[in-house]
Amino acid sequence: MFKTETRYALHAVTVLARAEGLVPNSDLAVRLDISLPMVAKILNRLVRAGLVTSRRGPGGGYTLSRPAAEIRLREVVAPTEGREWGEGCLMGLPRCDDENPCALHPAWLKLRTRILSMLDDRTVQEMADGSVDIELRVEGSDEFPQI
């Protein structure tokens, strides 16, 4: 559902939320199991978004720019997915809206609303604590259990 970079960004902020002090590039690369250039690319996006601060040189690294409890998951997703994530047609059709819906439009609208709500309501701290959940039952449906 999310780009690989977004998954790494979510993982990176979780690592930073759990850390005490600065986390060096090399430690992030090991913890995320990715290359140093990829760490730099992802963390630079998070720095530009104002979510992470960095310090260069010996003893340098990355840290969250504000408390993890104040950073919403949607803020972490936006630098890699774009602020309009989820707005387009799930099937990729250029013209898909309430007046011209594709076959998946009604279902995607409901699911997208739930996902965006979860991203807006949940914080990096909750993710670091392992306490993010989302109720997937949608309007009278008992098909999806809570995860």
N, CA and C atoms as an extended XYZ file, in Angstrom:
441
Properties=species:S:1:pos:R:3:atomname:S:1:resname:S:1:resid:I:1 pbc="F F F"
N         0.819       -1.183        0.000 N   MET     1
C         0.000        0.000        0.000 CA  MET     1
C         0.873        1.261        0.000 C   MET     1
N         1.919        1.274        0.830 N   PHE     2
C         2.842        2.406        0.856 CA  PHE     2
C         4.090        2.070        0.055 C   PHE     2
N         4.747        3.113       -0.431 N   LYS     3
C         6.029        2.946       -1.106 CA  LYS     3
C         7.043        2.384       -0.115 C   LYS     3
N         8.066        1.749       -0.645 N   THR     4
C         9.134        1.208        0.196 CA  THR     4
C         9.755        2.311        1.044 C   THR     4
N         9.976        3.482        0.470 N   GLU     5
C        10.562        4.599        1.211 CA  GLU     5
C         9.685        4.997        2.400 C   GLU     5
N         8.389        4.939        2.230 N   THR     6
C         7.470        5.297        3.309 CA  THR     6
C         7.564        4.289        4.441 C   THR     6
N         7.645        3.025        4.097 N   ARG     7
C         7.787        1.994        5.136 CA  ARG     7
C         9.090        2.203        5.908 C   ARG     7
N        10.168        2.513        5.202 N   TYR     8
C        11.435        2.794        5.876 CA  TYR     8
C        11.333        4.043        6.745 C   TYR     8
N        10.640        5.070        6.266 N   ALA     9
C        10.481        6.297        7.052 CA  ALA     9
C         9.722        6.012        8.345 C   ALA     9
N         8.662        5.222        8.257 N   LEU    10
C         7.899        4.861        9.454 CA  LEU    10
C         8.766        4.062       10.430 C   LEU    10
N         9.547        3.146        9.892 N   HIS    11
C        10.447        2.355       10.734 CA  HIS    11
C        11.512        3.250       11.358 C   HIS    11
N        12.063        4.169       10.577 N   ALA    12
C        13.123        5.058       11.069 CA  ALA    12
C        12.634        5.931       12.220 C   ALA    12
N        11.460        6.518       12.094 N   VAL    13
C        10.975        7.370       13.187 CA  VAL    13
C        10.663        6.548       14.428 C   VAL    13
N        10.299        5.289       14.233 N   THR    14
C        10.082        4.408       15.380 CA  THR    14
C        11.397        4.160       16.107 C   THR    14
N        12.458        3.902       15.352 N   VAL    15
C        13.788        3.711       15.937 CA  VAL    15
C        14.206        4.972       16.688 C   VAL    15
N        14.007        6.128       16.065 N   LEU    16
C        14.391        7.390       16.700 CA  LEU    16
C        13.570        7.659       17.961 C   LEU    16
N        12.294        7.295       17.933 N   ALA    17
C        11.436        7.507       19.107 CA  ALA    17
C        11.885        6.653       20.286 C   ALA    17
N        12.408        5.482       20.008 N   ARG    18
C        12.845        4.570       21.066 CA  ARG    18
C        14.264        4.874       21.560 C   ARG    18
N        15.004        5.664       20.800 N   ALA    19
C        16.411        5.928       21.115 CA  ALA    19
C        16.549        7.060       22.129 C   ALA    19
N        17.649        7.010       22.829 N   GLU    20
C        18.018        8.122       23.705 CA  GLU    20
C        19.187        8.833       23.041 C   GLU    20
N        18.965       10.049       22.599 N   GLY    21
C        20.018       10.800       21.934 CA  GLY    21
C        20.047       10.568       20.432 C   GLY    21
N        21.135       10.998       19.834 N   LEU    22
C        21.310       10.907       18.386 CA  LEU    22
C        21.567        9.470       17.943 C   LEU    22
N        21.025        9.105       16.795 N   VAL    23
C        21.250        7.781       16.212 CA  VAL    23
C        22.062        7.979       14.931 C   VAL    23
N        23.265        7.424       14.876 N   PRO    24
C        24.113        7.579       13.679 CA  PRO    24
C        23.517        6.885       12.451 C   PRO    24
N        23.912        7.399       11.267 N   ASN    25
C        23.491        6.804        9.988 CA  ASN    25
C        23.741        5.297        9.963 C   ASN    25
N        24.929        4.912       10.396 N   SER    26
C        25.303        3.497       10.321 CA  SER    26
C        24.388        2.632       11.184 C   SER    26
N        23.986        3.125       12.354 N   ASP    27
C        23.060        2.372       13.201 CA  ASP    27
C        21.689        2.244       12.536 C   ASP    27
N        21.221        3.342       11.927 N   LEU    28
C        19.939        3.285       11.228 CA  LEU    28
C        19.997        2.311       10.062 C   LEU    28
N        21.093        2.310        9.331 N   ALA    29
C        21.238        1.396        8.196 CA  ALA    29
C        21.138       -0.055        8.662 C   ALA    29
N        21.771       -0.362        9.781 N   VAL    30
C        21.728       -1.731       10.318 CA  VAL    30
C        20.310       -2.057       10.802 C   VAL    30
N        19.729       -1.163       11.569 N   ARG    31
C        18.392       -1.423       12.120 CA  ARG    31
C        17.313       -1.524       11.050 C   ARG    31
N        17.451       -0.730        9.986 N   LEU    32
C        16.466       -0.757        8.908 CA  LEU    32
C        16.817       -1.774        7.831 C   LEU    32
N        18.047       -2.292        7.893 N   ASP    33
C        18.554       -3.251        6.911 CA  ASP    33
C        18.531       -2.667        5.498 C   ASP    33
N        19.056       -1.429        5.399 N   ILE    34
C        19.153       -0.753        4.110 CA  ILE    34
C        20.522       -0.081        4.000 C   ILE    34
N        20.831        0.385        2.801 N   SER    35
C        22.128        1.015        2.543 CA  SER    35
C        22.194        2.412        3.160 C   SER    35
N        23.425        2.880        3.379 N   LEU    36
C        23.620        4.238        3.893 CA  LEU    36
C        23.037        5.308        2.962 C   LEU    36
N        23.211        5.182        1.623 N   PRO    37
C        22.588        6.190        0.750 CA  PRO    37
C        21.060        6.231        0.887 C   PRO    37
N        20.434        5.068        1.080 N   MET    38
C        18.979        5.045        1.252 CA  MET    38
C        18.587        5.695        2.580 C   MET    38
N        19.366        5.434        3.634 N   VAL    39
C        19.110        6.085        4.932 CA  VAL    39
C        19.169        7.598        4.748 C   VAL    39
N        20.219        8.068        4.081 N   ALA    40
C        20.389        9.504        3.867 CA  ALA    40
C        19.212       10.090        3.083 C   ALA    40
N        18.775        9.402        2.053 N   LYS    41
C        17.664        9.885        1.226 CA  LYS    41
C        16.386       10.022        2.053 C   LYS    41
N        16.062        8.997        2.814 N   ILE    42
C        14.827        9.003        3.599 CA  ILE    42
C        14.902       10.031        4.724 C   ILE    42
N        16.018       10.046        5.448 N   LEU    43
C        16.139       10.966        6.569 CA  LEU    43
C        16.219       12.414        6.109 C   LEU    43
N        16.813       12.665        4.947 N   ASN    44
C        16.829       14.023        4.411 CA  ASN    44
C        15.413       14.518        4.141 C   ASN    44
N        14.556       13.647        3.648 N   ARG    45
C        13.150       14.032        3.431 CA  ARG    45
C        12.469       14.364        4.759 C   ARG    45
N        12.762       13.566        5.771 N   LEU    46
C        12.163       13.806        7.089 CA  LEU    46
C        12.717       15.081        7.722 C   LEU    46
N        13.986       15.379        7.465 N   VAL    47
C        14.581       16.629        7.953 CA  VAL    47
C        13.903       17.817        7.269 C   VAL    47
N        13.759       17.749        5.939 N   ARG    48
C        13.114       18.842        5.195 CA  ARG    48
C        11.668       19.042        5.643 C   ARG    48
N        11.016       17.970        6.069 N   ALA    49
C         9.632       18.057        6.547 CA  ALA    49
C         9.559       18.580        7.980 C   ALA    49
N        10.708       18.739        8.616 N   GLY    50
C        10.730       19.260        9.975 CA  GLY    50
C        10.450       18.234       11.060 C   GLY    50
N        10.488       16.968       10.711 N   LEU    51
C        10.194       15.903       11.674 CA  LEU    51
C        11.434       15.400       12.394 C   LEU    51
N        12.582       15.553       11.739 N   VAL    52
C        13.846       15.017       12.247 CA  VAL    52
C        14.890       16.119       12.167 C   VAL    52
N        15.812       16.115       13.123 N   THR    53
C        16.964       17.011       13.056 CA  THR    53
C        18.212       16.153       12.940 C   THR    53
N        19.250       16.749       12.377 N   SER    54
C        20.497       16.006       12.196 CA  SER    54
C        21.674       16.833       12.678 C   SER    54
N        22.722       16.129       13.058 N   ARG    55
C        23.982       16.771       13.411 CA  ARG    55
C        25.083       15.987       12.724 C   ARG    55
N        25.935       16.699       12.002 N   ARG    56
C        27.020       16.063       11.251 CA  ARG    56
C        28.234       15.841       12.130 C   ARG    56
N        29.114       15.006       11.605 N   GLY    57
C        30.414       14.812       12.233 CA  GLY    57
C        30.429       13.721       13.277 C   GLY    57
N        31.584       13.551       13.918 N   PRO    58
C        31.712       12.527       14.963 CA  PRO    58
C        30.698       12.790       16.082 C   PRO    58
N        30.029       11.744       16.491 N   GLY    59
C        29.002       11.885       17.516 CA  GLY    59
C        27.686       12.401       16.975 C   GLY    59
N        27.624       12.573       15.659 N   GLY    60
C        26.410       13.092       15.031 CA  GLY    60
C        25.397       11.995       14.757 C   GLY    60
N        24.316       12.395       14.182 N   GLY    61
C        23.254       11.450       13.842 CA  GLY    61
C        21.925       12.165       13.731 C   GLY    61
N        20.871       11.419       13.940 N   TYR    62
C        19.514       11.939       13.792 CA  TYR    62
C        18.727       11.769       15.087 C   TYR    62
N        17.781       12.669       15.264 N   THR    63
C        16.840       12.575       16.370 CA  THR    63
C        15.522       13.212       15.923 C   THR    63
N        14.445       12.895       16.590 N   LEU    64
C        13.170       13.531       16.276 CA  LEU    64
C        13.253       15.008       16.658 C   LEU    64
N        12.599       15.856       15.880 N   SER    65
C        12.654       17.294       16.127 CA  SER    65
C        11.708       17.730       17.236 C   SER    65
N        10.743       16.894       17.564 N   ARG    66
C         9.832       17.176       18.672 CA  ARG    66
C         9.400       15.847       19.280 C   ARG    66
N         8.741       15.867       20.403 N   PRO    67
C         8.365       14.601       21.043 CA  PRO    67
C         7.550       13.698       20.115 C   PRO    67
N         7.824       12.403       20.197 N   ALA    68
C         7.144       11.418       19.347 CA  ALA    68
C         5.635       11.465       19.523 C   ALA    68
N         5.175       11.830       20.698 N   ALA    69
C         3.735       11.907       20.965 CA  ALA    69
C         3.067       13.069       20.230 C   ALA    69
N         3.869       13.977       19.688 N   GLU    70
C         3.330       15.131       18.957 CA  GLU    70
C         3.417       14.967       17.438 C   GLU    70
N         4.001       13.873       16.973 N   ILE    71
C         4.160       13.661       15.530 CA  ILE    71
C         3.122       12.653       15.058 C   ILE    71
N         2.239       13.102       14.204 N   ARG    72
C         1.191       12.245       13.650 CA  ARG    72
C         1.770       11.381       12.534 C   ARG    72
N         1.241       10.166       12.387 N   LEU    73
C         1.747        9.263       11.356 CA  LEU    73
C         1.576        9.848        9.957 C   LEU    73
N         0.533       10.615        9.750 N   ARG    74
C         0.325       11.212        8.425 CA  ARG    74
C         1.469       12.161        8.066 C   ARG    74
N         2.059       12.818        9.066 N   GLU    75
C         3.205       13.690        8.817 CA  GLU    75
C         4.401       12.897        8.305 C   GLU    75
N         4.548       11.666        8.761 N   VAL    76
C         5.663       10.818        8.348 CA  VAL    76
C         5.429       10.263        6.950 C   VAL    76
N         4.194        9.984        6.629 N   VAL    77
C         3.833        9.432        5.322 CA  VAL    77
C         3.926       10.493        4.221 C   VAL    77
N         3.580       11.722        4.531 N   ALA    78
C         3.489       12.789        3.523 CA  ALA    78
C         4.782       13.055        2.747 C   ALA    78
N         5.969       13.086        3.383 N   PRO    79
C         7.174       13.409        2.603 CA  PRO    79
C         7.499       12.416        1.487 C   PRO    79
N         7.086       11.169        1.617 N   THR    80
C         7.395       10.190        0.573 CA  THR    80
C         6.192        9.876       -0.316 C   THR    80
N         5.003        9.924        0.243 N   GLU    81
C         3.795        9.598       -0.529 CA  GLU    81
C         3.153       10.832       -1.152 C   GLU    81
N         3.414       11.991       -0.577 N   GLY    82
C         2.750       13.214       -1.019 CA  GLY    82
C         1.532       13.470       -0.149 C   GLY    82
N         1.184       14.706       -0.020 N   ARG    83
C         0.055       15.095        0.840 CA  ARG    83
C        -1.281       14.562        0.310 C   ARG    83
N        -1.332       14.261       -0.964 N   GLU    84
C        -2.585       13.792       -1.569 CA  GLU    84
C        -2.684       12.267       -1.613 C   GLU    84
N        -1.883       11.567       -0.792 N   TRP    85
C        -1.916       10.109       -0.826 CA  TRP    85
C        -3.353        9.624       -0.652 C   TRP    85
N        -3.728        8.667       -1.466 N   GLY    86
C        -5.047        8.065       -1.355 CA  GLY    86
C        -6.142        8.812       -2.073 C   GLY    86
N        -5.823        9.952       -2.659 N   GLU    87
C        -6.849       10.758       -3.317 CA  GLU    87
C        -7.214       10.216       -4.695 C   GLU    87
N        -6.275        9.552       -5.363 N   GLY    88
C        -6.517        9.075       -6.716 CA  GLY    88
C        -7.338        7.800       -6.755 C   GLY    88
N        -7.676        7.417       -7.949 N   CYS    89
C        -8.433        6.193       -8.179 CA  CYS    89
C        -7.557        4.983       -7.873 C   CYS    89
N        -8.101        4.035       -7.152 N   LEU    90
C        -7.366        2.831       -6.801 CA  LEU    90
C        -7.003        2.028       -8.048 C   LEU    90
N        -7.818        2.129       -9.089 N   MET    91
C        -7.553        1.411      -10.333 CA  MET    91
C        -6.719        2.247      -11.306 C   MET    91
N        -6.395        3.486      -10.916 N   GLY    92
C        -5.560        4.334      -11.752 CA  GLY    92
C        -6.292        5.051      -12.871 C   GLY    92
N        -7.607        5.063      -12.822 N   LEU    93
C        -8.367        5.745      -13.869 CA  LEU    93
C        -8.244        7.256      -13.709 C   LEU    93
N        -8.093        7.979      -14.823 N   PRO    94
C        -7.917        9.431      -14.731 CA  PRO    94
C        -9.174       10.163      -14.272 C   PRO    94
N       -10.334        9.603      -14.576 N   ARG    95
C       -11.598       10.225      -14.178 CA  ARG    95
C       -12.376        9.259      -13.316 C   ARG    95
N       -12.236        9.425      -12.025 N   CYS    96
C       -12.969        8.585      -11.088 CA  CYS    96
C       -13.347        9.464       -9.908 C   CYS    96
N       -14.656        9.657       -9.734 N   ASP    97
C       -15.155       10.450       -8.614 CA  ASP    97
C       -16.558        9.978       -8.299 C   ASP    97
N       -17.237       10.681       -7.425 N   ASP    98
C       -18.572       10.244       -7.025 CA  ASP    98
C       -19.557       10.216       -8.191 C   ASP    98
N       -19.358       11.087       -9.164 N   GLU    99
C       -20.253       11.116      -10.331 CA  GLU    99
C       -19.865       10.078      -11.384 C   GLU    99
N       -18.571        9.734      -11.466 N   ASN   100
C       -18.061        8.765      -12.433 CA  ASN   100
C       -17.212        7.719      -11.708 C   ASN   100
N       -17.825        6.910      -10.859 N   PRO   101
C       -17.040        5.977      -10.047 CA  PRO   101
C       -16.593        4.737      -10.806 C   PRO   101
N       -15.377        4.265      -10.456 N   CYS   102
C       -14.929        2.969      -10.961 CA  CYS   102
C       -15.587        1.890      -10.088 C   CYS   102
N       -15.341        0.644      -10.398 N   ALA   103
C       -15.957       -0.455       -9.660 CA  ALA   103
C       -15.527       -0.501       -8.193 C   ALA   103
N       -14.332        0.005       -7.887 N   LEU   104
C       -13.824       -0.038       -6.514 CA  LEU   104
C       -14.029        1.265       -5.745 C   LEU   104
N       -14.560        2.285       -6.387 N   HIS   105
C       -14.660        3.613       -5.782 CA  HIS   105
C       -15.366        3.616       -4.420 C   HIS   105
N       -16.560        3.049       -4.288 N   PRO   106
C       -17.248        3.119       -2.989 CA  PRO   106
C       -16.463        2.421       -1.864 C   PRO   106
N       -15.917        1.257       -2.166 N   ALA   107
C       -15.161        0.517       -1.148 CA  ALA   107
C       -13.876        1.254       -0.789 C   ALA   107
N       -13.157        1.771       -1.799 N   TRP   108
C       -11.899        2.481       -1.551 CA  TRP   108
C       -12.158        3.768       -0.767 C   TRP   108
N       -13.248        4.457       -1.058 N   LEU   109
C       -13.584        5.684       -0.338 CA  LEU   109
C       -13.737        5.396        1.158 C   LEU   109
N       -14.437        4.332        1.494 N   LYS   110
C       -14.627        3.967        2.906 CA  LYS   110
C       -13.306        3.557        3.559 C   LYS   110
N       -12.556        2.719        2.876 N   LEU   111
C       -11.293        2.242        3.438 CA  LEU   111
C       -10.279        3.377        3.549 C   LEU   111
N       -10.178        4.194        2.513 N   ARG   112
C        -9.266        5.340        2.524 CA  ARG   112
C        -9.591        6.277        3.680 C   ARG   112
N       -10.873        6.517        3.912 N   THR   113
C       -11.288        7.380        5.016 CA  THR   113
C       -10.808        6.818        6.344 C   THR   113
N       -10.925        5.512        6.536 N   ARG   114
C       -10.462        4.877        7.774 CA  ARG   114
C        -8.946        4.971        7.915 C   ARG   114
N        -8.231        4.714        6.837 N   ILE   115
C        -6.767        4.751        6.881 CA  ILE   115
C        -6.280        6.169        7.172 C   ILE   115
N        -6.826        7.155        6.470 N   LEU   116
C        -6.410        8.540        6.693 CA  LEU   116
C        -6.740        8.995        8.111 C   LEU   116
N        -7.873        8.556        8.615 N   SER   117
C        -8.236        8.876        9.996 CA  SER   117
C        -7.231        8.281       10.973 C   SER   117
N        -6.834        7.034       10.737 N   MET   118
C        -5.844        6.394       11.601 CA  MET   118
C        -4.518        7.138       11.532 C   MET   118
N        -4.086        7.530       10.338 N   LEU   119
C        -2.825        8.251       10.184 CA  LEU   119
C        -2.878        9.622       10.860 C   LEU   119
N        -4.039       10.253       10.854 N   ASP   120
C        -4.204       11.553       11.508 CA  ASP   120
C        -4.299       11.423       13.029 C   ASP   120
N        -4.909       10.348       13.489 N   ASP   121
C        -5.184       10.185       14.921 CA  ASP   121
C        -4.047        9.546       15.702 C   ASP   121
N        -3.190        8.778       15.044 N   ARG   122
C        -2.143        8.036       15.750 CA  ARG   122
C        -0.803        8.747       15.646 C   ARG   122
N         0.036        8.508       16.666 N   THR   123
C         1.328        9.198       16.741 CA  THR   123
C         2.493        8.226       16.601 C   THR   123
N         3.656        8.806       16.389 N   VAL   124
C         4.886        8.021       16.334 CA  VAL   124
C         5.110        7.324       17.677 C   VAL   124
N         4.757        7.995       18.775 N   GLN   125
C         4.931        7.375       20.093 CA  GLN   125
C         4.088        6.114       20.218 C   GLN   125
N         2.852        6.165       19.754 N   GLU   126
C         1.997        4.984       19.794 CA  GLU   126
C         2.603        3.852       18.963 C   GLU   126
N         3.165        4.208       17.813 N   MET   127
C         3.798        3.204       16.972 CA  MET   127
C         5.015        2.616       17.687 C   MET   127
N         5.814        3.468       18.321 N   ALA   128
C         6.998        3.004       19.053 CA  ALA   128
C         6.602        2.109       20.229 C   ALA   128
N         5.448        2.393       20.819 N   ASP   129
C         4.945        1.584       21.941 CA  ASP   129
C         4.239        0.314       21.472 C   ASP   129
N         3.990        0.216       20.159 N   GLY   130
C         3.294       -0.953       19.623 CA  GLY   130
C         1.801       -0.944       19.896 C   GLY   130
N         1.222        0.255       20.022 N   SER   131
C        -0.193        0.328       20.395 CA  SER   131
C        -1.095        0.923       19.314 C   SER   131
N        -0.671        0.901       18.060 N   VAL   132
C        -1.515        1.417       16.976 CA  VAL   132
C        -2.458        0.314       16.525 C   VAL   132
N        -3.737        0.637       16.497 N   ASP   133
C        -4.719       -0.300       15.958 CA  ASP   133
C        -5.720        0.498       15.126 C   ASP   133
N        -6.522       -0.224       14.381 N   ILE   134
C        -7.539        0.425       13.554 CA  ILE   134
C        -8.718       -0.527       13.450 C   ILE   134
N        -9.888        0.010       13.642 N   GLU   135
C       -11.114       -0.765       13.496 CA  GLU   135
C       -11.451       -0.775       12.010 C   GLU   135
N       -11.448       -1.965       11.409 N   LEU   136
C       -11.703       -2.053        9.972 CA  LEU   136
C       -13.138       -2.407        9.623 C   LEU   136
N       -13.966       -2.618       10.597 N   ARG   137
C       -15.365       -2.911       10.310 CA  ARG   137
C       -15.983       -1.662        9.692 C   ARG   137
N       -16.576       -1.801        8.523 N   VAL   138
C       -17.102       -0.660        7.800 CA  VAL   138
C       -18.616       -0.764        7.672 C   VAL   138
N       -19.315        0.177        8.219 N   GLU   139
C       -20.767        0.324        8.088 CA  GLU   139
C       -21.534       -0.976        7.926 C   GLU   139
N       -21.778       -1.653        9.021 N   GLY   140
C       -22.600       -2.848        9.004 CA  GLY   140
C       -21.922       -4.104        8.550 C   GLY   140
N       -20.650       -4.064        8.277 N   SER   141
C       -19.934       -5.245        7.829 CA  SER   141
C       -19.229       -5.910        8.998 C   SER   141
N       -19.386       -7.217        9.138 N   ASP   142
C       -18.685       -7.965       10.168 CA  ASP   142
C       -17.549       -8.787        9.574 C   ASP   142
N       -17.183       -8.503        8.331 N   GLU   143
C       -16.181       -9.290        7.634 CA  GLU   143
C       -14.766       -9.041        8.095 C   GLU   143
N       -14.462       -7.836        8.596 N   PHE   144
C       -13.088       -7.476        8.930 CA  PHE   144
C       -12.925       -7.352       10.434 C   PHE   144
N       -12.077       -8.180       11.029 N   PRO   145
C       -11.837       -8.048       12.470 CA  PRO   145
C       -10.927       -6.855       12.744 C   PRO   145
N       -10.945       -6.410       14.007 N   GLN   146
C       -10.033       -5.347       14.407 CA  GLN   146
C        -8.618       -5.881       14.398 C   GLN   146
N        -7.689       -5.078       13.859 N   ILE   147
C        -6.277       -5.485       13.868 CA  ILE   147
C        -5.456       -4.438       14.569 C   ILE   147
